Structure formats: structure tokens, C-alpha cells
Amino acid sequence: MMDQVIDQLQGAGIKVDYSFVRLICSKFDGNDPSHAMVRAIVEQSFGAALLPVPVLESAEISHAAMRMMTVYELEKPIGTPKTHKRCKANADEAMGQIEALVRQGWAASTLRAKGISSMRHEGLSYSRWFCPCSILSAMQEALHGA
């Protein structure tokens, strides 16, 4: 799938540079020593390419995924409200770091010229951002009004 995206970008005359690629740790359980060990190994191997905020392991996220939803789309918490709030806060923080990287890569002045101050505050929910292609699509929609 990445090859298709790169082909489309190159077809549009955009130079493709892989320096934008980042890794995010998902289904991370900070209380599990084996998760911490694997994360440390990945951090040593990939350095700054590993984003600092992982997506946490949670039954709330798993239950939402089984319904083909995100925690943002649930009408009410599946577990406790406290767990639901923690999962949303983690997703906000994890996806916020992705938004920051997208803004660095795309000309911020172009976004400002289009009147876009923040993806989250412009009605583009982070719930769409759990797939890199969704990030690209959301940015294209915002910039080109598609």
C-alpha cells in the first residue's frame, strides 16, 4: 500500500523522502517488564524514529476495535468511565505527536493560509488517524477541500 501512495506522490511531481517515517509502539503495557524490554530494544535500534508516546494496551480499545470503532466513536464507555477517559487521553497524546510531525513535514504556512489551526479543532477527529493513510487523506481533504 505504501508503494501506491509513493507512486501517486511521485506522479504528482513530489520528491519522496523516507526521512518522514516514524514508528509508534502500540498495545503497550507499561506494567509488563517484557513490553518495557522490547520497547527499550526498539528505542536503541531506531532512536528518534520511535515516537515517545506509545498507544497503551487496554480492553476498552480492544472492545471498540471488535466493533470496528475507536474509543472516540463509542456512545458510552464499555468499561469504566475512568478507563475510557484514560484511553482517549492516551490516544489524544499519541495522535497529537503524529499531528505535530505532519505539520512539520507540510508547509505550516500553507495550512495557516487555508485557515487550519489544528486538525483536532477543525472537526477532523483523531479517530480517523489510526491508519497512516487516514492521516494523509485527512490532510489532503483539509488542504484541497475534497
Residue pairs with C-beta under 8 A, 6 or more apart in sequence:
1 133
5 133
5 136
6 16
9 16
10 16
20 101
20 105
21 49
22 49
22 50
22 51
22 98
22 101
23 42
23 46
23 49
23 50
23 51
24 50
24 51
24 53
24 54
24 55
24 94
24 98
25 39
25 42
25 50
25 51
25 54
25 55
26 54
26 55
27 55
27 56
27 57
28 35
28 39
28 54
28 55
28 56
28 57
29 35
29 56
29 57
30 36
30 56
35 57
39 50
39 54
42 50
43 50
51 94
51 97
51 98
52 97
53 90
53 93
53 94
53 97
54 94
55 61
55 90
55 91
55 94
56 86
56 87
56 90
58 83
58 86
58 87
58 90
59 78
59 79
59 83
60 71
60 77
60 78
60 79
60 83
60 84
60 87
61 70
61 71
61 87
63 78
63 79
64 70
64 71
64 73
64 74
64 78
67 74
70 91
70 127
70 130
71 84
71 87
71 88
71 91
71 127
72 88
72 91
72 125
72 126
72 127
73 127
74 84
77 83
77 84
78 84
91 126
92 120
92 126
95 126
95 129
95 130
96 120
96 126
98 129
98 135
99 118
99 119
99 120
99 126
99 129
102 119
102 135
102 139
103 111
106 139
106 143
110 143
111 142
111 143
114 142
114 143
116 122
116 142
116 143
119 126
119 129
119 138
119 139
119 142
120 126
122 142
124 138
124 141
124 142
128 134
128 137
128 138
129 135
129 138
140 146
